[in-house]
Amino acid sequence: MEKLDILVFAAHPDDAELGCSGTIAAQVARGKKVGIVDLTQGEMGTRGTPEIRLKEADEAAKILRLSARENMGFKDVFFEDDEEHRIELVKIIRKYQPEIVIANAIKDRHPDHGKGSSLATHACFMSGLRKIETTLDGKVQKPWRPKNVYHFIQNNYIEPDFIVDISEYWDTKIKSILAYQSQFYDPESKEPASFISDPEFLPFIEARAREFGHRILATYGEGFTSERYLGVEDLFDLK
């Protein structure tokens, strides 16, 4: 087991890349260990196959220099925020012992995003309860609760609680997104059109990042919501 500084839970392969890969790249550049756990293989997606999506996720992981990437194999669209799925995430949280967890948007166009968000939130709390016993690879796990849980912002606009300057890592973010070649606009593709394969989708992602960047006097930014108030000891810590 390699302890992580940050663990990202994402309902589908490419959610994390679209929502917070600039932040991931920035933290990795600062020496932090970051991992992504995809809840599903995106098998209900219009384009591509689960096998292709897994290969694309591996390529994106290399681009982002992740310390770990796993796929839970939950059923795309059909997974629920219930006891069974929560316990499986508790095992992952206790395995990697992250200080920070980042998860899907609290609500969004795709129902899986909101479900993934609440599932991660509940699992983070439950992971700290010593009377919930879990084992992994035959070993009893110790309780572990992350210090903070944040949520990235996806398709639907949500007012962020804070914004991360990702200007220096914009190119890395785009490379990680484009690792999912099966999903995005390709004029040569014979795959059926989808919501995110529209040629205007990636320009929308850039526009959102520029909007958030503009709000903090940067070129590009990624917005997040926090589950609790953010505290600082020094006003000069605020940008």
ZIURTA-V638875 format. One line per field, one symbol per residue. burial: I if it has 16 or more other ideal C-beta (glycine too) atoms within 10 Angstrom, else O. A space follows every 50 residues. Layout:
# ZIURTA-V638875
burial = ???
This chain:
# ZIURTA-V638875
burial = OOOIIIIIIIIIIIIIIIIIIIIIIIIIOOOOIIIIIIIIIIOOIOIIOI OIIIIIIOIIIOIIOIIIIOIIOIOIIOIOIOOOIIOIIIIIIIIIIIOI IIIIIIOIOIOIIIIIIIIIIIIIOIIOOOOOOIOOOOOOIOIIOIOOII IIIIIOOIOIOOIIIIOOIIOIIIIIIIIIOIIIOOOOOOOOOOOIIOOO IIOOIOOIIIOIIOOIOIOIIIIIIOOOOOOOOOOOOOO
